Amino acid sequence: MCLCYTQRVMTNANDELAELPLFPLNLVLFPGMPLPLHIFEERYKAMIGDCLRNNAPFGVSLIRSGQEVGSPADPHRTGTTARVLRSELLEEGRMNILTKGERRYEIIEITQEEPHVAALVKLLDEPLGDDFNGITPELAEEYTKLISGLTTLSGGYMSEVSIPEDPVELSYMIAANLDAPTPLRQELLEVPTAADRLNRLIPLLRRRNHALQEEIERRNPFRGPRLN
């Protein structure tokens, strides 16, 4: 299988570059998002073992083509670094790990294909955007509805929803909690500024909240007319 980005790209001297082992997966990881993984392939046992010993991150990229298991997969160019928070060693060297997304990156060059993919990446900044005017009341209200609805569906109760003051953090929290198709999640990850991402998220958030409310009403056994 041919991997993309094999030609070295000239970069600005101020670019923050890093060499990362990559874990191509059929999902999109956003900064701040938790990601539990079960590690069973030999190549990833070794890769995660190195990350644990060195307290180093690895990259999670959505697979463009190929499979999670077996031959090297072709990753999308934009991904997110992940750091292991907790690990549990199982039989035969398998592991359960809990990771958390940290920073977006852009693949500059694939530097290794075997036993696992590795790449030279540019770590991306998180600009607010020139047209950012603050978190609007509408956005705060829709986000509150989202978290409250998700909590209700899971059988929990939340008296108050904490809204992040950081618009970058808020944009990723909304994106992570939306039940959106994987290609759309990748598009949201690639949006360059928080303002643009939040503007794209508002209509998606409205639709998700409408669907959540319908699901809550459908599951409510006391909805509709009552006899007493």
N, C-alpha and C positions, 0 to 999 in steps of 0.2 A: 504494500500500500504506500502510495506517495503522500508524504506530509507537506503541507503548505509552509510558506514563509522560510524557505531554505536559503534565500538570498539575503545577505546582510544589508540592512538599511542604515543609511547615514543618520545619526542622531545629533541633537543639540548637545553642546558640552554640559548644559545644566540639567539634562534629563537624568532622572534617578533610575539607574539600571540595576538589575539583579538577575542572577542565574537561579532558576527554580526547577525542581522536579515537578512534573505535571501529573494530575490525576484527571484524565478526561472522563466525564460522566454524562448521563442522559438527564441532567438537571442544571439549573442555573443557581449559583450561590451569590447572594447579595452581601455586601459588607454589613456586619452586625448580626447576620443570620446564623443560628445554630445549625449544624449539620452532623448528625450521627452516621457513622459508617461501620460496616463490618468488613474487616480486611482478611482475605483468605488466599489471594494469589501470592505466589512466592515473590514476584517482583515488587509488589506493594508492601508485603511484610518487610522486606529489606528497606524500601524507601521510607516508610513510616518509622521504622526503627532508627534510621539515620536522623529523621526529623526530631524524634523524641530525645535522642542522645545530645543533639546539638541545639535543642530548643529552637528549631528553625521551621519556618512555614513551608507549605507546598502550594501549588496552584491548582485550582479547580476550574476547568474549562468545559463548556458544553460541547459534546461531540457533534461535529459537522457531518462526518461519515465514519463508519466502522462500528465496532462493538466495545462495550466496557470490558469484556473478558476476551483474552486471546491476543490477536495481532494488534500492533499500535494503532490507535484511532487518530483521526484527523480532527484537531480541536478548532473551535472558533477562536478568532484572534483576541477577543476581549474576555477576560476571566477575572477571578477574585482569589487573592491569597487566603489560605486557611491555616489556622494554628490549632494544634491539639490541646484541648483543655483537660481532658481526662482520658485514660486508656485502661483497658482491662485485657490482660493476657489470658488467652484460652489454650486449649489443647492444640498441639501441632503448630504452635507459633501463630495461630490466628488471633485476631484482636478485635475488640469492640472499642471504638474511639468516639469521643465527642469533640467536634471541632467548631470553630467560629470564623466566619468570614471577616477579613480585615481590610484589604485594599484592592481596588481594581488594578488590573495591569493590561498591557497590550503586548502581544507576542511580537518580538522583533525578528527572532531567528530561532528555529528549532536546532538545538545543539546536540541532541542525543535521541535516538529512537529505541534502543535496546539497553537494558532489559525493560526500561520504562522511558517515556518521553520526558525530555528536559528542554528548557528553552531560556534564551536571553530575553528578558521582558523589560518594558518600561513601566514603572509604577506611576499611576495616573493621579493627578491632583483632583480636587473636588470643588471647583468654583461654583459660587452661588448663581452666577449669571447676571448680566448687566441689567436685565429687566426685572430683577427680583424685588418685590415690594413687601416682603414679609409674609408670614403664614396667615392666611385669611380666615375669618370666622367660619366661612362655609367649609373650608378644608378641615379645620379643627372639628367641626360638627360631624362631617362625613367620616373622619377617622374615628371619632368617638363611637359612632354608630357601628362601624366595622368591628372594632374590638369588642364592644358590648354584644353584638350579634354572634360573633364567633364564640365568646364566652358562654352565652346562653345555649347555643347548640351543643357545646361540650358538656353541659350540665353544671357549669360553674356559676358564680355570682361575682360581679364586680361593681362596687358602689361608685367608684370614680376611676376615670381613665386618665392616665398621665400622658400628656402630649409633649414629645420632645421639642425643646426650644431650637435645636439645631435642624435647619431645613434639610440638610443632606441626610442626617440620621432619619428624619421623618420620612423622606422620600423612599429610602430603602426599606423602612419598616412597613410602609404601605405596600410597596411592591412585593415584599416577601409574603405578606398575608393575603394578597389577592389570589384567587383561584383562577389564574390566567394560563393560557396555553404556553408551552415552553418557548416557542419562537418569539412570542410577545415579551416574555420575561427577559429573553436575551436582548431584544430591542431596548427594553427599559434599562438594562445594565449598561448598554452602549451609549445612552443619552449623555451628552458631555456635561451638562450643568444641572444643578438641583432645581432651578426655576423651570427649565424645560421639562424635566422629569415630572415635577409636581403638576404642571399644566397638562401633561399627557395623562396623569393619573386621575385627575378630577372626574372626568366622565366615566372612566373605568370603575372608580370608587362608587359613584352613584349607582351604576348597574349592579355591582356586586352587593351593595347594601339592599337594593330592591330584591335581589334573588335571596339574600339571607332572610329578609323579613318574610317572604313567601314561604321559605322552608320552615321558619319558626312557627308560623301560623298553621302550616300543614301538620306539624308534629304536635301541636297543642290539642290535647283531647277535649278541652273545654270550649273550643271555639264554636261559634254558631249559636242558634237558639237553644235555650235550656228549658227543661220542663218544670223546674221548681222556682 
